[in-house]
Amino acid sequence: MVMVEQKKISLSLLILFCCLNHELGAHVLPSESKNIKINGDMSIDMGIILDMESWIGMSIHRCITMAISDFYALNHSYKTRIVVHTRDSKGDLVNAMSAVDELLKNVKVQAIIGPETHLQSKLLSVFANKAKVPIFSFAGSSSMDYHYMFQIKEDESSMAKSIAALVETHKWRNVIFVHEDNDDGREILPYLAESFQDKNIQISYRSAISASATLDDIANELKKFMTFHTAIIIVHMSPSLASKLFLKAKSLQMVSEEYGWVLTEKTVDLFRSTNFEVIESLQGAIGFRSYVPPSSRLYNLTSRWHNFFYKKYPTLVTKEVPVSAIWAYDTIWALALSVEKVGVPHNGPLLLHEVLKIRFKGISGEFDLSEGKVRSNGYEIMNAIDYGERRVGYWTHSQGIRSNIHLYSSLGTEAVIWHGGSTTTPKRRMLSTIDNKRLKIGVSKIRNFKNFIDVGFDAEKNVTTAVGFSVDVFKTCIGLLPYEVPYVFISFENATYDDLVQKVYAEEIDAVVGDSTILANRSEYVDFTATYTDLGVGTLVRIKKQDLWFFLKPLDIGLWLAAMASLILTGFVVWAIESMNQETECSPAHRLGTIFWHILLTIFFAQREKLSSNLSRFVMFIWLLILLILITSYTATLTSLLTVEQFELASKGGIVGFHGGSFMGGVTVRNMHFEGHRKRAYYSYEDYAYALSEKGEADAIVDEIPYIKMFLSKYPGDYALVSSESITSGFAFIFQKGSPLVEDVSRVIARIRLDKTLESVENRWFGNRLSVLSRNSTMPQALKLDRFGGLFIISGITCTLALMMSILHQLHGKMEVYSIISVLVGRNLMATIRHLLYRNVVQT
């Protein structure tokens, strides 16, 4: 119905625009001007389009009349006079646009003030630009593309920022936003979203109510508000529609301590309603009104305005002049000054130029239209109390919310009196469904893996019961929420979580509790809370039997043999050098044994024997260097092997198991090298244990970490989690899209994780927390000879050179010159060495 009405209005506006576009050009010609001179002054025609049956419309019209009178009484020497042509729109959009067309074509006005009811801003702007006639609208928006369109109202961006500041001041994090279902009501939405996002504020629910909505329609919409725990409701609609909203809210007992109502500048004039029931329903609400600084001129205007309306409408008059009427007063002064400077009629561009330049101190404050809109002085924050209103604070662009408009006032507002006289800020309320039913929580009744959720039935109470780790976490979270959430478990026999997701999406149930994994395809239909378990999948293996000869594994056989050969060579060389340079009574065998014992003690750096030769000391130094490197490398490799050896896969059948009936069939852990293994499903912890036993056929089980941790709590000591990979997002609770419980439960999960409550729940079900051991992409390898070949080459060369230098030294000191020559000529080198060694032994 609403869409049909909007289409009719748009069609009517389009027809009017086409007619105007066809005939508009004629009125701008000076020769066709109807301007006449009154008492020698040039009259300037100006159109006024208002709803003369509304309080705002009448107030604006009265202030325009007073402005013209006051201006020319003060400036009686001016040669121009504004003459107004008033058209009553009766609050109808088509009437308003028809009036625009008629004033431009027939009256050929040079400016238009109004309408105060919202028209399609872009269409009205096109009218103004095409006619080159400034239009000062109380509902439309200015634009850089349409210079002839002026906005005589508060900027939507300022309104959004002030609301966000108030919400932040009271530490509210979720609000409900209800607005009139038209372009004017929706105009603030992008600004509000931006301001809320900057302050981390969420709109839990947005409601659009048509001006033609019945009381039943409004009641149904208000009942939806009751399904949210959000206590703060922001109202952005016309006062006439808002009055019906508050009356219906009062009948539904929504005007209470549980709720906080905030009215925007568009709605706040409802505080001055003359309907007692409306005023009563507003008690405790707060609203924003454009701030007008006090002055003697404002006081004078208010007194005259009040006297006029009190005589004419004694039952409707209020004490305050509407802000839009004050802006209309200043707008007339700006126009009167501008047309006097222009001096000639029907010169739209020149008149526009003068209007953009005009600046003066008006009743509303500093009046300036250089940006196509009035300058904002900020807002005063009003509180409806004692069937009236009181100011509790201010908001300005530069200072934010203050209790006083002056610069150095305290931050925040004075105490707001909420409904019932309470000064306690509404926070959260009890969550309920539309019909006050409990939330339906879906649970899957499965045969295995019951430690997370085990569903039963209480025949005495005739209710479904559920126990398990997931259920305990859920109950903990619900119990810590700042409002009550009544719920009931609904059991589904052997249903998969994909099945339950579809039931939530179809609104058969409200939520799902269990070991449900966060998956991308599921999140398209439902919302997940934050995860309450570890992330990812892991590999479960059986701990391998111990190896008696494990200590030999750090070095391969080639390196062991090379080390032993180096030991023997070093011992022989040291013995040979020391034998050539010492005289002792010990036998050669005893000396050889002493030297080798000395070499072996170097392994423990415990040698006590002193070496007499520098050459033997040098050889010993090289050996100690090799020994240090070998021992350090051996220790590091042995440590690595000890860390992972007990978890090494003992390949049996080339089979890797996975959680049967889940999505785990296509998941593997990359660093475990299972590429050539076959996969097999297992459906219980008992199946896992048997498959990994000596009689079983599985090398490993790949599953989500929470399942593996639960298995390890049931079978401690024989199995281990050896590797993990964060390729899944853990378990979480499932709710319908847009449910306010998602954010609140997620926040509680984060809190219980931080304060160790979640850990205590885990310990009840998992036992002590088990560390997740990571596994390298390759097992540590035994050290090989090719890694240390250079050390042994250095050792061999060192020993050879030391031995040769020692022999040459002996030859030089103990052989005669002729013997050396004779030996070099007549004997080979090895025979000479044997001769010298033998002679040396005999002499000793």
C-alpha positions, 0 to 999 in steps of 0.5 A: 500500500505504501509503495503504491502511494509513493509511486503515485506521488512520484508520477505526479511530481514527474508530470509537474516537472515536465510541465514546468520544464516546458513553460518555465523559461518565460517567467525569467524575462524582465519584460514579463515581470509583474513587479510594481512599485508601492509608494515608490518602492520596488516590490519583490515577490516571494512565495511561501509554501507551508502546511497552514493547518500544522503548528509548525507551519503556522509558527513559521508563517507568523515569524516570516510576517514579523520579520518583514515588518521588523526589517522594513521598520528598521530599514524604511529607506530601502528601495525594495519591499518583499511581498509574500504569496502564501500557499497552503500545502495542507501537508500533502506532497503533491499540493506542495509541488503544485504550489512550487510550479504555480508560484514559479509559472504564474506569480513569477516569484524570485524566491520560495520559502518552504515547504516544511514537509519533505519533498524529494530533495533532488527533484526540488533542487532541479526545479530551483536550478532550472528556474534560477530561483532560490528555494529555502526548504525546511525539509530538503537537503542542500547539494554542491550540484544544485546551488539554488537549493538551501537547507534551512534545517540542521545538518543530518551529519551533526544530528548523527554525531550528537546522538552517537556522543550521547550513546557513548556517554551513557556507555550504551553499545546497542540501540534500536533505531525507528524512523519514518518510512520516507526519504526524509526519515532515511536520510540520516541513516548513512551518517548515523551508521558512520558515527556509530561505527567510529564509536563501536556502537551497533544498531540491533534493529532498524524499523521503518514505519509509514506515516499511514501506518495503523495503530495495529501496525505500530503495535506489531512493530513495537512487539518486535522491539521486545524481542531484543535485549536492547534498552535504548530506542532512538526515534526519528519521525514527525511529531504526528507519527511519533505521538501515535508511537508513544501512545501505543508504546505506553499501552504495551508497557514499554514506557518504563524503567527498562527502556530509554527513549531518545528523540532526534531534532526532527521529533523533539517538538513532541515535548511541547504537545498539548495532548496530555496523554502524549505528554504522559507517555513521554515522561523520562524521554530525552531529546535533541533541540537545536540550540539558539543562544539567548538574547534580548531580540529572542526574548522580544520575538518570543513574547510577541509570538506568544501573545499573538498565538495566546489570543488566537489559540489559547489552548494550543500555545506553548512558551517556546518558538520553534527553531525552524520559525526562528530560522525563517525569521533570519532567512527573511532578513537575509533575503531582504538584505540581498534583494536590496543589494541586487536592486533589480528584479528577476536576476537569479544568479546575482541574487544567489551571489548576494545570498551566499555572501550575506553574513549577520548576527540574527536571532538564531546566532551567526547567520551564514548560508555560504555553504547552502545551509544554516550554521549549526550552534549545536543542540541542547539536550532536553529531558521530559519531566513533570509534564514539561521539559528541562535542559540537561546538557548541550552538544557542539561540534567542538566540545561534544556533550557538556553540562553547560554551553560554556567552554570550560564546563564539565563533560557530560550531562546533568542527571537525567530523570528517566521514567518513574523518577529513576536516575539509573540509566537503562542498560539491558532488559530481559530477553523474550520472544514475541509471545513470551515463549522460551527460546528453542535450542536444538540439540542432536541426539547422537550415539557416540562422542557424547562427552560434548553433548549427551541428550536425554529425556526426563520423563517426570518433567516431560522435558529434554535434557542435555549434559556435556562440555558444550552444554556446560559452556552454554549454561555458563554463558547464559547465566552471566548475561545481564538479562534472563534468557528462558530456553528449552532443548529440542532433541533431533535424532541423529541429525547432522549439524548441517540439518540443524543449521537449516532448521535454524535458517527456516526459524523452526528453532532459535539456536543450536548447542553442541560440538558444531564447527564454524564453517563458511558454508554454514555462516551463510545461513546462521550466525556463530558466536565466538569459538569456545574451544581450540582451533584447528585439527590435529594428528593423534598417534600411539606412543612408540616403544622405547629403543635400547640403542637409541643413544647411537642414533644421533650419529650415523655409522660412518661418523662413528667410525670416523670418530674412532679412527681419528681417536686412534690416529691422534693417540698413536701420533701423540704417543710417537711424539712423546716417545721421541722426546721423553726418557722413561723407564716405562715399557713401550706398551705401558706408554702406549696405554697411558697415552690412549687413556689420556686421549679418552679422558679428553672426552670428559675434559678430565685429562691430568697427564702433562705433555712434554712436546709442543707438537703433541700439545698442538695435536691434542688441541686439534683433537679437543676442537673436533671433540667439542664440535662432535659433542655439541652436535650430538647433544642437540640431535639427541635432544631433538630425537628425544622430543619427537621419537616417542611420537614417531609413526609406526607404519602398519597398514598405510591407513589414516583414520578420521571422524566418521560422519563429519567433514573431516574426511577431506582434511589432512595435516600437511606436515605429516606426509600422509599423501600415500595413505588410505583413509578410513572413518571411525565413529567412536573413541573406542574405535580410535583406541583399537585402530591405533593399538598393535592389533589395529590398522591405523597409523594415525587419526586426524580429527579436530583438536577438541575431540583429540583432547577429549580422547586423551583424557579418556586414554592417558599415557599411551597416545599423543597429539603430535601435530596441529594445523589451524584450518578449522575455526573451532566449536561455537554456538549457532543462532539465527541471523541478526540475533542479539544473543550472538554478540552478547554470548561472544562477549561472555565467552571472551570474558570467561576465557580471560578469567579462567572460568572456561579453563575450569570447565575444560578441566572438569571434562578434559582433565589437566590441560594438554599441550599441543605439541608441534611437529617439524615438517621432517624428522630430525636426521642422524648426523653424517660424515659428509657434514664433518669431513673437513674436521677429520681432514684437518685432524689427519693433516695435523697429525701427519705434519706433527709426526713428520716434524718430530721425526725430522727433529730427531734426525737432525739431533741424533744422526751424524751428517754422514749417516744422514747422507748415507741413509738418504742415499742408501736406505728408504725413509721407512727403514730409517724411521724404524732404525731411529725408533728402535735405537731410541728405545734401546737407549732408553 
